[in-house]
């Protein structure tokens, strides 16, 4: 049995695979705003994966990590923001646990 990934690990996977570049419109902007602009996913000044974006262009991403210190900081300064990110995951856990 494999352990389920948390919302931050899933976001990092979406970044590393370039999936966020293929999301249309507001979904892509939400990902960038929520995880990249907020600093939850921190890019490093190192070459990451080569991916193809939603327009068929080759893009080289920077390596990235989850910044757990930033998540903790956001819990202190903007708890509603973090709760909104984690709420869908909590709902799924409660639903699966109650089934």
Number of C-alpha atoms within 10 A of each C-alpha: 3 4 5 8 10 10 15 19 14 12 21 20 15 15 25 19 17 20 16 21 20 15 15 10 8 9 13 15 13 14 17 17 13 17 18 18 12 14 19 24 24 19 18 12 10 9 12 16 15 14 18 16 17 14 8 9 9 11 14 14 19 17 16 21 17 18 15 14 11 15 19 14 13 17 14 11 11 12 14 13 13 16 13 10 15 14 13 12 14 13 11 11 12 11 10 9 8 7 6
